Amino acid sequence: MNFDDRVALVTGAGSGIGKAMAVAFAKAGARVVVCDIDAATAGQVAAEIGDAAVAATADIGDDSSVAALVETAVSTYGRIDVLCNNAGIMDTMALPADIPLAQWERVLRVNLTGTFLVTHAVLPHMLRQGGGAIVNTASEAGIRGAAAGAAYTASKHGVVGLTKSVAWAYAKDGIRCNAILPGPTMTNIANGATFDPTGSARLGPVLALGERLAQPEQMADAALYLASDAASFINGAIVPVDGGWSAA
Ligand SMILES: NC(=O)c1ccc[n+]([C@@H]2O[C@H](COP(=O)([O-])OP(=O)(O)OC[C@H]3O[C@@H](n4cnc5c(N)ncnc54)[C@H](O)[C@@H]3O)[C@@H](O)[C@H]2O)c1
């Protein structure tokens, strides 16, 4: 898979799956915009990649921050061929009756509205260029009710719906949009998290079934394929990358 002369914008690229995606796209020849809300990690990853990367600090849940992000990408590289909407946060596993409104709004704002805001800002550039590929990082919680708490589950189902909407709307414009559904993956997403006791007790036994952990690079490989010309007729696909967990 060759991304020479292409530009990839990856959100949440300071850590975990997004970092693996940024490194993989650069290795495949792309120039990469390494976006994260954490300026330090975005800078570290861009420095690791070297000349082919630029760091961009942005909060995907804030529209003016997203506007500045896309401006940085376009003013630096002139175009955006690949968008990986990957940044996301967990909830506390709280069940529907127990989740505080503030937590619901924060998780929806980042995971769903953030994915929308970056897509909304990048699409005009892809339309102007005559094409592009978007890969959204959803989750098993985007197709199942027992993989996370209420907010994360609703947000990732929303990402699946948005993926299909974009795929359908722009199929004739040369823009493809697909989603990966990672199973449990070795990243920093649960670092420092506190979990709701009721939700954890209910969800724990189900989540234990998916305890075979993936490496972030295995998610990046799937994203690379979906963004590549090898997947030129794959559009609107919701692809589990979970070693068979969701097949049970
Ligand atoms: N790790 C898993 O088991 C798993 C499973 C399914 C889905 N996912 C999804 O994978 C994606 C990547 O998560 P990860 O596991 O690599 O976690 P991670 O915490 O290692 O990386 C996520 C990155 O996103 C950044 N981020 C958070 N909020 C942001 C914001 N508002 N704007 C910009 N950047 C922001 C963080 O600073 C962090 O660097 C998320 O969407 C997550 O929901 C992860």
The ligand as an SDF file (V2000), in Angstrom:
LIG
                    3D

 44 48  0  0  0  0  0  0  0  0999 V2000
   -8.0880    0.6890   23.3030 N   0  0  0  0  0  0  0  0  0  0  0  0
   -9.1950   -0.0050   23.0850 C   0  0  0  0  0  0  0  0  0  0  0  0
   -9.3750   -1.1060   23.6350 O   0  0  0  0  0  0  0  0  0  0  0  0
  -10.2550    0.5290   22.1370 C   0  0  0  0  0  0  0  0  0  0  0  0
  -11.3140   -0.3200   21.7730 C   0  0  0  0  0  0  0  0  0  0  0  0
  -12.2920    0.1580   20.9060 C   0  0  0  0  0  0  0  0  0  0  0  0
  -12.2140    1.4530   20.3990 C   0  0  0  0  0  0  0  0  0  0  0  0
  -11.1760    2.2540   20.7830 N   0  0  0  0  0  0  0  0  0  0  0  0
  -11.1400    3.6100   20.2250 C   0  0  0  0  0  0  0  0  0  0  0  0
   -9.8660    3.8540   19.6800 O   0  0  0  0  0  0  0  0  0  0  0  0
   -9.6480    5.2600   19.6150 C   0  0  0  0  0  0  0  0  0  0  0  0
   -8.2380    5.5680   20.0860 C   0  0  0  0  0  0  0  0  0  0  0  0
   -8.1500    5.2550   21.4700 O   0  0  0  0  0  0  0  0  0  0  0  0
   -6.8570    4.5560   22.1280 P   0  0  0  0  0  0  0  0  0  0  0  0
   -7.3220    3.2790   22.6860 O   0  0  0  0  0  0  0  0  0  0  0  0
   -5.7080    4.6020   21.2110 O   0  0  0  0  0  0  0  0  0  0  0  0
   -6.6610    5.5320   23.3970 O   0  0  0  0  0  0  0  0  0  0  0  0
   -5.4780    6.4890   23.8490 P   0  0  0  0  0  0  0  0  0  0  0  0
   -6.0030    7.1570   25.0710 O   0  0  0  0  0  0  0  0  0  0  0  0
   -4.1910    5.7410   23.9430 O   0  0  0  0  0  0  0  0  0  0  0  0
   -5.3600    7.5490   22.6560 O   0  0  0  0  0  0  0  0  0  0  0  0
   -6.3800    8.4890   22.4080 C   0  0  0  0  0  0  0  0  0  0  0  0
   -5.7720    9.8320   22.0860 C   0  0  0  0  0  0  0  0  0  0  0  0
   -6.8370   10.7440   21.7900 O   0  0  0  0  0  0  0  0  0  0  0  0
   -6.5100   11.9880   22.3610 C   0  0  0  0  0  0  0  0  0  0  0  0
   -7.7330   12.7660   22.5860 N   0  0  0  0  0  0  0  0  0  0  0  0
   -8.6660   12.5970   23.5560 C   0  0  0  0  0  0  0  0  0  0  0  0
   -9.6020   13.5390   23.4620 N   0  0  0  0  0  0  0  0  0  0  0  0
   -9.2720   14.3280   22.3960 C   0  0  0  0  0  0  0  0  0  0  0  0
   -9.8540   15.4760   21.8320 C   0  0  0  0  0  0  0  0  0  0  0  0
  -10.9770   16.0140   22.3280 N   0  0  0  0  0  0  0  0  0  0  0  0
   -9.2550   16.0200   20.7460 N   0  0  0  0  0  0  0  0  0  0  0  0
   -8.1180   15.4970   20.2430 C   0  0  0  0  0  0  0  0  0  0  0  0
   -7.5060   14.4210   20.7700 N   0  0  0  0  0  0  0  0  0  0  0  0
   -8.0770   13.8400   21.8390 C   0  0  0  0  0  0  0  0  0  0  0  0
   -5.8170   11.6460   23.6650 C   0  0  0  0  0  0  0  0  0  0  0  0
   -5.0280   12.7320   24.1540 O   0  0  0  0  0  0  0  0  0  0  0  0
   -4.9820   10.4410   23.2640 C   0  0  0  0  0  0  0  0  0  0  0  0
   -3.6840   10.8120   22.8390 O   0  0  0  0  0  0  0  0  0  0  0  0
  -10.7660    5.8930   20.4460 C   0  0  0  0  0  0  0  0  0  0  0  0
  -11.7540    6.4180   19.5850 O   0  0  0  0  0  0  0  0  0  0  0  0
  -11.3300    4.7300   21.2250 C   0  0  0  0  0  0  0  0  0  0  0  0
  -12.6800    4.9180   21.5760 O   0  0  0  0  0  0  0  0  0  0  0  0
  -10.2010    1.8270   21.6430 C   0  0  0  0  0  0  0  0  0  0  0  0
  1  2  1  0
  2  3  2  0
  2  4  1  0
  4  5  1  0
  4 44  2  0
  5  6  2  0
  6  7  1  0
  7  8  2  0
  8  9  1  0
  8 44  1  0
  9 10  1  0
  9 42  1  0
 10 11  1  0
 11 12  1  0
 11 40  1  0
 12 13  1  0
 13 14  1  0
 14 15  2  0
 14 16  1  0
 14 17  1  0
 17 18  1  0
 18 19  2  0
 18 20  1  0
 18 21  1  0
 21 22  1  0
 22 23  1  0
 23 24  1  0
 23 38  1  0
 24 25  1  0
 25 26  1  0
 25 36  1  0
 26 27  1  0
 26 35  1  0
 27 28  2  0
 28 29  1  0
 29 30  1  0
 29 35  2  0
 30 31  1  0
 30 32  2  0
 32 33  1  0
 33 34  2  0
 34 35  1  0
 36 37  1  0
 36 38  1  0
 38 39  1  0
 40 41  1  0
 40 42  1  0
 42 43  1  0
M  CHG  2   8   1  16  -1
M  END
$$$$
